Each structure stands twice: as C-alpha cells, then as structure tokens.
Amino acid sequence: MKYIVTKHAQKRREHHTLIPKEILINLLKNLDTQFEVYKKEDMNYKFFHKSKCAIIKKQKDTLVLITQRGFDKNDWVIDSSKLVCKPARDKEKKEKRINDNKGEISKIYRTNFVGRKVACGRIIDLSQIENDTKLCFKYKLQLDSRLFYKFIIPAGIKHETYFNNFEEIITIVHKVDNELIINNLERRQKNSYQPRLFHAKE
C-alpha cells in the first residue's frame, strides 16, 4: 500500500504552518488501519469529528490524503469510536449543486449579534434550472435550516418556499444598498425549538 500526501493537505491555508509530511503519512496510516480503507472501493472518503476533517482518495493500491483540517500536531492519536468515515459527495450530487447555483439570482443576508452581515439564504430563478419538480413556480426562496432553530420564522415560510411573484418575497426581506436583508426575526429562547410532529391517519 502506497501513501501519498498532497501539498494542499500539508498546507491547508496560507496562514497555517506547513505540517511535516511524516506526520500526515502517520495520520493516513492510522485512518487506514482503523477503517480498513485499503479494502474499500476506489473512491473518495471523508473522515470527520466535530471540526476535524480529512479527505482520502483510494486508487487501487494507493491512498492519497487530499486535504485535512483541525488536526493539531499533538493530536494524531485517533479514536475510531469518535471519528466517522463516510463516502465523499458523489458526482451526481455535485452536479445537482452546480445546477442549483446556476439559478441563484440573489443572496439573502442577516446581521448577527456583533453587527456583521452573514449570508442566510438565497433566491433562485427556477427557469434557469433543468428538471425542477416545481416548474409551475418562478422563484424559490431557500433559507439556511439553522435559522429555524435560532429564530421564530413567520408562518408559511419553510426551508424552501416557492413564489410566482418576486414582490411576494419582498414581504420577507428588504433591500439595503441593493442587497436583500431578511426582516427582523425574533430570536428563540434557549431550548425552545419544538420540532413538527406528524401523526398517522386514523
């Protein structure tokens, strides 16, 4: 079994210190030993635990560490009960994401608690997306699912909400300097989120 480390894995960001190749090879061997990657199919695998993440490419008798983040130099001992392995996103899902991005006409922002503007959704023109199941609508409002845990969202607004008229979307967002800002939302109290319950028909 050959172990290869890419330059990207050695230096994930410009401000990061270059990690010695020997340390990353050791990480790769540990992941291979605990998850038996050498027995898996030729494809990409993602290993993650909280903020730690590593992507390995399996090609015949070679394992390539493509990228890694969150692994400190003093933290190479890996507990397989905490680290999770799963196949990386396949080509079809990547193509769908690229296709969805084609229809994006505007991002939606909110102001966080320190006054910084952060993206929290987007508006998609459905006419630019092929094979969409909601072709009877013109626009799709797509909000970050985390908003529903942090804020009280107006009734009728879901993670993905469809519209025929752009003016209907303006009731949820407002314009500031040609950017769409979501209207003021009431923040939920801690642990107040109640998931929707579905009952079987009697």
Order of alpha helices (4+ residues) and beta strands (2+ residues): beta-alpha-alpha-beta-beta-beta-beta-alpha-beta-beta-beta-alpha-beta-beta-alpha-beta-beta-beta
